[in-house]
Amino acid sequence: MTSVASEIGYLLDYTEWDRAQWEAWFQSQGRDALAVDLGANADGRIGNVGELVRHIFSAEQRYVDRIQEVPITDTSAVPADEVERLFDFGRQTRGRLRHLVDSFPAERWELGRELTFGPHTRTITPKSMLVQSVTHEIRHWAQLATLLRLVGRPTGVHDFLLSGVFERRLGLTS
């Protein structure tokens, strides 16, 4: 296991566990949960819950693309109103991310290069993009949990401590 894989592995394991919680919840709720509007304060690019879920997975793919220095993948064709297809897409993006983590040259993780994100230009390392990808996801799932709870749709428990990630890695649980 590479150093980066061991550093980020817990968060990858946690977000995969959390994605499974979300997928099961959305399957139990049906398509209308994906159609919940983000409300008056939405940014105009993302209007409903399904589009935000697609954004979570799309961002992961974009970070993989940036790290690999390939053209950004167009993910607009992924339907934002079909639970199975959305989460299949999420499994694909995570598979690509895991493959990148396992195969990216160790000496390149901390090499900075200049990138532009919207109006911001920064020198960023592949390692910081990897961390951004995972924290971006965690942040948006928390936003969704709050929004859905406020409209009367509690989503269950998503706490890291209840995921059992550390305990499984230590062999304390199966």
C-alpha positions in Angstrom: 0.0 0.0 0.0 1.4 3.4 -1.0 1.8 6.1 1.6 -1.0 8.1 0.1 -3.2 5.1 0.1 -2.7 4.5 3.8 -3.1 8.2 4.5 -6.4 8.6 2.6 -7.7 5.0 2.9 -9.8 5.6 6.0 -11.6 8.5 4.4 -12.2 6.5 1.2 -13.5 3.6 3.2 -15.8 5.9 5.2 -17.2 7.7 2.1 -17.9 4.3 0.5 -19.7 3.2 3.6 -21.6 6.5 3.6 -22.5 6.2 -0.1 -24.0 2.8 0.7 -26.2 4.4 3.4 -27.3 7.1 1.0 -28.0 4.6 -1.8 -30.1 2.5 0.4 -32.0 5.5 1.7 -32.7 6.9 -1.8 -33.8 3.4 -3.0 -36.3 3.3 -0.1 -37.6 6.8 -0.8 -37.9 6.6 -4.6 -37.2 9.1 -7.3 -39.1 12.0 -5.6 -36.3 12.3 -3.0 -33.9 13.1 -5.8 -36.3 15.7 -7.1 -36.3 17.7 -3.8 -35.5 21.3 -4.7 -32.4 22.9 -3.2 -34.4 26.1 -2.6 -34.0 29.8 -3.1 -30.4 29.8 -2.1 -29.2 27.2 -4.7 -26.4 28.5 -6.9 -28.2 28.2 -10.2 -26.0 25.3 -11.5 -27.5 22.6 -9.3 -31.2 22.8 -8.6 -32.2 19.6 -6.8 -30.9 16.7 -4.7 -30.2 14.4 -7.6 -28.2 17.0 -9.4 -26.1 17.5 -6.2 -25.5 13.8 -5.9 -24.3 13.8 -9.5 -22.1 16.8 -8.7 -20.5 14.9 -5.8 -19.5 12.0 -8.1 -18.7 14.2 -11.1 -16.3 16.3 -9.0 -14.5 13.1 -7.9 -14.0 12.2 -11.6 -12.8 15.8 -12.4 -10.1 15.5 -9.7 -9.0 12.2 -11.2 -8.8 13.8 -14.6 -6.9 16.8 -13.3 -4.4 14.6 -11.5 -3.9 12.4 -14.6 -3.7 15.6 -16.7 -6.3 14.4 -19.2 -9.3 16.3 -20.5 -12.2 16.8 -18.0 -14.9 14.1 -18.4 -18.3 15.4 -19.4 -20.7 13.9 -16.9 -23.9 15.8 -17.9 -25.4 12.7 -19.5 -25.6 10.9 -16.2 -29.3 11.0 -15.2 -29.9 12.8 -11.9 -33.3 11.2 -11.4 -32.3 7.5 -11.3 -30.9 6.2 -8.1 -29.3 3.1 -9.6 -27.6 4.9 -12.4 -26.4 7.7 -10.2 -24.8 5.3 -7.7 -23.4 3.1 -10.5 -21.7 6.3 -11.7 -20.4 6.9 -8.2 -19.0 3.3 -8.1 -17.2 4.0 -11.4 -15.7 7.3 -10.2 -14.6 5.7 -7.0 -13.0 2.8 -8.9 -11.1 5.2 -11.0 -10.0 7.1 -7.9 -8.8 4.0 -6.1 -6.9 2.9 -9.2 -5.2 6.3 -9.3 -4.3 6.1 -5.7 -2.8 2.6 -6.2 -0.9 3.4 -9.4 0.1 7.1 -9.3 3.9 7.5 -9.0 4.7 8.2 -5.3 7.2 10.9 -6.2 4.5 12.9 -8.1 1.9 13.2 -5.3 3.6 16.3 -3.8 4.7 18.1 -7.0 2.8 21.3 -7.4 1.4 22.7 -10.6 -0.6 25.7 -11.4 -4.3 25.1 -12.0 -7.3 27.4 -12.4 -10.6 26.7 -10.7 -13.1 29.4 -11.8 -11.6 32.7 -11.0 -8.9 31.2 -8.8 -5.4 30.2 -9.9 -3.3 28.2 -7.4 -0.3 26.0 -7.3 -1.8 22.7 -6.2 -0.4 19.2 -5.6 -2.2 15.9 -6.7 -2.3 15.0 -3.0 -4.2 18.1 -2.1 -6.6 17.5 -5.0 -7.2 14.0 -3.6 -8.0 15.3 -0.2 -10.2 18.0 -1.7 -12.1 15.3 -3.6 -13.0 13.4 -0.4 -13.7 16.4 1.8 -15.8 17.9 -0.9 -18.0 14.8 -0.9 -18.3 14.7 2.9 -19.3 18.4 3.0 -22.0 17.9 0.4 -23.5 14.8 2.0 -23.8 16.8 5.2 -25.5 19.6 3.4 -28.0 17.1 1.8 -28.7 15.5 5.2 -29.5 18.9 6.7 -31.7 20.0 3.7 -33.6 16.7 3.7 -34.1 16.7 7.4 -35.5 20.3 7.2 -38.1 19.2 4.6 -39.2 16.3 6.8 -37.0 13.5 5.3 -34.5 12.3 7.9 -31.8 10.3 6.3 -30.4 8.2 9.1 -27.0 8.1 10.7 -23.9 9.0 8.7 -21.3 9.4 11.5 -17.8 8.2 11.0 -17.7 6.5 14.4 -20.7 4.3 13.4 -19.1 3.3 10.1 -16.7 0.9 11.9 -13.9 1.8 9.4 -11.1 1.9 12.0 -12.3 -1.1 13.8 -12.6 -3.2 10.6 -9.1 -2.1 9.5 -7.8 -3.2 13.0 -9.6 -6.5 12.7 -11.9 -5.8 15.6 -15.1 -6.3 13.6 -16.0 -7.9 10.3 
